[in-house]
Amino acid sequence: MIDAENKQPALFLPEKCDVSKDEESLLSPADGLRDTEMEFVEKTFAANDESLHNAIAFVEEKLEQNDASMKAIMAITVSLEEMFVNVAHYAYPDSEGEVKVGISFEDDDVTITLTDEGIPFDPLAKEDPDVHASAQERNIGGLGIYMVKKSMDYCSYQRKENKNIFVMRRNIRQ
């Protein structure tokens, strides 16, 4: 679809994600920040581009085991890729680091948690880009997290105990 006014591909992203910065109820039990009965599985990956494929495979396997729809799997893996790459490229500017990817299911929802000990960065603090502006007029940056917020039902960020904790949740049946 082309945006007739700007002669650019139209970016259709529905209003979606409920954004919060302080909801501890969604934080991973592995961080000692949430007490819950639901199963939480977490793996640690090197925070680099080479580990991205393994992180996505880890999450996809769990999604498939829980009968997630193909649409949900695509939205979740694209969102995971965006957030993982942000950590890989920016969290550890002068050293190598790690990112923990956690996943849990409750009813028809999946919660994905990314935790790193890199420099503090709240991806939700940046103002959403003007998706109606042409590519030449739009400011650089912010489009990836904007797509994450539009693809997920809930997103939150906290800086706690020297860790960046980004949580995203989505219904896996839709």
C-alpha positions in Angstrom: 0.0 0.0 0.0 1.4 3.4 -0.9 0.7 6.6 1.0 -0.6 8.9 -1.8 0.3 12.1 -0.1 4.0 11.2 0.5 4.5 8.6 -2.3 6.0 6.4 0.4 5.0 2.9 1.4 2.3 3.3 4.0 3.1 2.1 7.5 0.0 0.6 8.9 0.4 -0.2 12.6 -2.7 -0.5 14.8 -2.9 1.2 18.2 -1.9 -1.7 20.4 0.6 -1.7 23.3 -0.3 -0.7 26.8 3.0 0.9 28.0 4.2 1.0 31.5 7.5 1.6 33.3 6.8 0.3 36.7 4.6 -2.9 36.7 6.6 -5.4 38.8 4.0 -8.1 38.4 5.4 -8.9 34.9 9.1 -9.0 35.9 10.8 -12.3 35.8 11.1 -14.5 38.9 14.7 -15.2 37.8 15.4 -11.6 38.8 13.8 -12.2 42.2 11.2 -9.5 41.4 8.1 -11.5 41.0 6.6 -14.5 42.8 4.4 -16.5 40.6 3.1 -20.0 39.9 3.5 -19.9 36.1 6.5 -21.6 34.5 9.3 -19.2 33.6 12.2 -20.4 31.4 15.2 -18.2 30.8 18.4 -18.6 28.8 21.4 -16.4 28.7 22.9 -15.3 25.3 26.0 -13.3 24.4 24.7 -9.8 23.5 25.8 -9.9 19.9 24.3 -10.4 16.4 25.6 -13.9 16.2 23.4 -15.0 19.1 20.2 -13.5 17.7 19.3 -16.7 15.8 19.6 -18.8 18.9 17.5 -16.4 21.0 14.8 -16.4 18.3 14.9 -20.2 18.0 14.6 -20.5 21.8 11.4 -18.4 21.9 9.9 -19.9 18.7 10.3 -23.4 20.1 8.3 -22.4 23.2 5.7 -20.6 21.2 5.2 -23.6 18.9 5.0 -25.9 22.0 2.1 -23.7 23.3 0.3 -23.7 19.9 0.8 -20.0 19.2 -0.7 -18.7 15.9 1.6 -18.1 13.0 0.6 -14.4 13.2 1.6 -14.2 16.9 4.9 -16.0 16.3 5.8 -13.6 13.6 4.9 -10.5 15.6 6.7 -11.8 18.7 9.9 -12.9 16.9 10.1 -9.5 15.0 9.7 -7.7 18.4 12.3 -10.0 20.0 14.7 -9.3 17.2 14.4 -5.6 17.5 14.9 -5.5 21.3 17.7 -8.1 21.2 19.6 -6.2 18.5 19.2 -3.0 20.5 20.9 -4.6 23.4 23.6 -6.2 21.2 24.4 -2.9 19.5 24.1 -0.4 22.4 24.0 -1.9 25.9 27.7 -2.7 26.1 29.6 0.0 24.1 33.0 -0.8 25.5 32.8 -4.4 26.4 31.0 -7.7 25.7 27.9 -8.5 27.7 25.0 -10.8 28.0 21.3 -10.7 27.6 18.8 -13.0 29.4 15.7 -13.9 27.5 12.9 -15.2 29.6 9.5 -16.6 28.5 6.4 -17.6 30.4 2.8 -18.4 29.5 -0.4 -17.7 31.3 -3.7 -18.5 29.7 -3.4 -17.2 26.1 -0.7 -14.7 26.8 3.1 -15.0 26.5 5.4 -12.7 28.4 8.9 -12.2 27.1 11.5 -10.6 29.4 14.9 -9.3 28.2 17.4 -8.4 31.0 20.8 -7.0 30.6 23.4 -5.2 32.7 24.4 -2.7 30.1 24.2 1.1 30.2 20.8 2.4 31.4 18.4 2.8 28.5 14.6 3.1 28.5 13.4 2.4 25.0 9.9 3.5 25.9 11.0 7.1 26.9 11.6 8.1 23.3 8.7 9.9 21.6 7.0 7.8 18.9 8.1 8.7 15.4 5.8 10.6 13.0 4.9 7.6 10.7 3.0 10.0 8.5 6.1 11.9 7.6 8.2 10.9 4.6 11.4 9.0 5.2 13.4 12.1 4.4 11.4 14.2 6.9 11.3 11.6 9.7 13.9 11.8 12.5 16.3 8.9 12.7 15.6 6.2 15.3 12.6 5.1 17.2 10.8 3.2 14.4 11.8 -0.2 15.8 10.5 0.2 19.3 7.4 1.8 17.8 6.8 -1.3 15.8 7.3 -3.4 19.0 4.8 -1.3 20.8 2.3 -1.7 18.0 2.9 -5.5 17.7 2.6 -6.3 21.4 -0.3 -6.0 23.9 1.9 -4.7 26.7 5.4 -3.3 27.1 7.3 -2.1 30.2 10.8 -1.1 31.2 12.5 -0.8 34.5 16.0 -0.2 35.7 16.4 -2.2 38.8 19.5 -3.5 40.6 21.7 -2.2 37.8 19.7 -4.1 35.2 17.6 -3.0 32.2 14.5 -5.1 32.3 12.2 -4.9 29.2 9.0 -6.9 29.3 6.6 -7.5 26.5 3.4 -9.5 26.5 1.0 -10.7 23.7 -1.9 -12.9 23.1 -0.6 -16.0 21.3 -4.0 -17.0 19.7 -4.4 -13.8 17.7 
